[in-house]
Amino acid sequence: MIHIDIEWHALLSKPFHLFRIPEASVVRVLRFTCVALAIAACTTCMTESEAGGGPENVFLVVNPSSSDSLAVANVFAALRGIPPINVFMLPWQGSHESISIATFRQELLQRILRAIDSRKLSPQIDCIAYSCDFPWRIDFAEELPPELVGKDKFPSGSITGMTMLHAAVQSGKGYFDPASNRYWRPLGGDAMPAATNGFRSWYGWGSQGELLESGGFRYLLSVMLGVTNGRGNTAPEIVPSLSAAAGADGTRPDGTVYFVTNSDVRTTTRSGVFPAAVKALELLGVKSEIVSGTLPINKRDVAGLMIGAADFDWPECGSTILPGAICENLTSYGGIFTPSAGQTPLSEFMRAGAAGSSGTVIEPYAIQAKFPHAAIQVHYARGATLAEAFYQSVRSPYQLLVVGDPLCQPWAAIPVVEVVLAPDSRQLKFGETISGSIDLEPRARVPGGGTVDRFEFFIDGVRIGQCGLDGHFSLDTSQMADGHHEFRVVAIESSPIETQGRWILPVSFANHSRALSLKVEPRRVKPSGTVRVSVDGLGLDSVTVFSMGRVLGRTNGAQAAIEVPADVLGRGSVTIRATGRFGAGAINSVNASPVTIEVADAP
């Protein structure tokens, strides 16, 4: 056995940041074995679909010091197919509630942005998703301008809002501007947005929300997958919510979006536009209804919800939330998870099965710009992702904590992708061995008669090129590592929403006569157990074993074994990988076929 060497490894010569895995994690019992097994059964599928932004565009930030953060991230990564290079282990042992803006900027935001840049992922990352057990409130009192000192009684922002406004936060100016988000879609004469736009981090947005060819304001969408401290959810509650959200994509739920009215200022602040939202949804073929009260009563088809109440008890209303639903409440403490806080937090909706919700992390007053406009349900029904729908509907997001699955998109028309070899139109086979150069011809059809604008090509999660409709792409495998690779082709449809569909296929490259095998035992292990990882190769100087984008161990030579505590991996479905090297560069490397195991408490 060799000692576990905790350092970052360069995947395909992409540098990673140094970090340390804790020797022990706080163990909280999670029972989601059935979900984990279902995920594992899906990981060998040849094709997979996503809409709007996709897994290649999400940077998943995980706290390896937290067993909950690891478990939730494992499930999300498996459900959504997040590439390992898109996962960043960022140890955090500070407060899970509130930190200063200086700490946020230096210890979280800047480290995340540097990690994206160092892995050469900046051109493709559009969304930063935090797993649980990171602080949800950022205190910026120390940076208030003199004219606001004493006037802004609650100088705090949310981790997701401040991440979305990363450029302003980095400069220290303008993030608390009431119109800081130019990705917010302007409203037309009917009080609804005329357009819904897909999001790319490199898009610039003008002062009136126009998409610019150069310059403009730039952002990163951001969500938390869940909150587990204080009044938040447990990890076993978050897991089925994420699973249901992933299964809702493209299903066009046969349900109703409910808008609830009453005399509370939390409702009257935005209920004036509810009729316009109902009309817009009707034009899209989505059922909606305005009802009176606090919650919809005995409705078994809640496909979306907007209410305004300080407190509510969801189980008592007798209604059922359908998979994929965004459920919103305009209330001051919805994003505050301190146990002593009043008012019902957003976690009540997540516990009931919502795909996403939001809440402010400090008293914001009933200012519409700080909460999602009713148009959020219209953007969603037009096909936007959950993250896109949220940020197109909130003009001043700095205090708003957005929680849920950023990629969920129930009303998307998802392109169906096929890839063949030119010129004979032969389909690549699952696990096929490829040598030299190949010419790929991607094809796609869009349900409902839409068209595809372009295709993007990824190897092991890194974008390597693109082509237009009816185009070809030449791939020279001789310049890449031998052995296992994951090949992805993403089709992007031509509407402003830019819905994505994807084709995913594991293949093997064979150009330099290198081989490496990986063995992991046992395939199912309790969190308190140990996983033994063995590697065997020929003519290699070293082998690096890694999982979820972090190094588990490194050998000196081609044959060795390491032992890894299972709690380091976290509960759920975990894929372990290995790369061997003989000299510098990808051309002198070889990847073993990965092995997926289950870390779970019970059979």
KAPE-V609479 format. One line per field, one symbol per residue. ss: DSSP state (h for helix, s for strand, l for the rest). phi: phi as a letter, one per 20 degrees, with the letter a starting at -180 (. if undefined). Layout:
ss=???
phi=???
This chain:
ss=llllllllllsllslllllllllllsllllllhhhhhhhhhhllllssllllllhhhssssslllshhhhhhhhhhhhhhlllhhhsssllllllllssshhhhhhhhhhhhhhhhhhllllllllssssllllllssslhhhllhhhlllllllssshhhhhhlhhhhhhlllllllllllllllslllllsllllllllllsslllllssllllslllssssllllllllllhhhhhhhhhhhhhllllllllsssssslllhhhhllhhhhhhhhhhhhhlllsssssslllllllllssssssllllllhhhhlllssssssssslllllllllllllllllhhhhhllllssssslllllllhhhlllllhhhhhhllllhhhhhhhhlllhhhssssslllllllllllssssssllllsslllllssllsssssssssllllllssssssssllsssssssllllsssshhhllssssssssssssllllllssssssssssllllllssssssllssllllssssssssllllssssssllsssssssllssssssshhhhllssssssssssllllhhhssslllsssssllll
phi=.dffeebfdeflmefdefbceffbdfecfcccgffffffffefeffcbdbclfcffeddedceffdfffffffgfffffemffgfedcecgcdefedbcffffgfeedgfffffffffemdgfdedbddeffmcfecdedgfdffgfdfneefcfccefffffgegfffffmcnfeffcfdefgegeefemcffccdfdcfefddffdnfedfbmnecbcfbbdfrcdelefeegfefgffffffffegmelgecceddddaefgfefgcffegfffffffgfemdfbbdcepdcfdleecfeabccbbfcbcfgffmeceegnfedccebfdfdddggefemefffffffeoffabbaeebgdmedgfecffgfgffgfffoffgfffffedcecefdeedcqefefbfdeeegddccceeeemeefegmfeccmdcddcecbcdgnnfceeacddcdlndfdrbbegmeccedeffedffnfbddccdedfefgflgdcbccbfccdcccldbbdccccffcbfgeecddddcbbcmdfbcddbblmcfdacedodcabcdcfffffnfoecddcbcdccnenffdcbdfffcdcddbfcg
